[in-house]
Amino acid sequence: MAGEGYADYLCAEDPEDWFYFVISSLERIVVDAMVPANADYDVYLYRDPEVLFPYGSKTGDGLAEHIEYQPHQIGAYQVRVTRAAGAHYSATEPYLLTVNYR
């Protein structure tokens, strides 16, 4: 998924999405999520089983989330996109997630 945008929706029946990727070098991982105007989502970066970066958790509808992390190990990583506690979903507008290495 590196460098490519992925658009999807969250809803009550599908409240979170997980994305998996493998890095083969120690370049900085950059995760960005463009969030619908009427929704508030959080983004988490994991290297199983520990959380690597606390998370992107701007409070408020429509605020983009951003994580940068300098990895210390090559291998598999995961990104989780979920609704912020008590926030709304958007059934009409998708979020857009991108993962890049710099």
Secondary structure, 3 states (H helix, E strand, C coil): CECCEEEECCECCECEEEEEEEECCCCCEEEEEECCCCCCEEEEEEECCEEEEEEECCCCCCCCEEEEECCCCCEEEEEEEEECCCCCCCCCCCEEEEEEEC
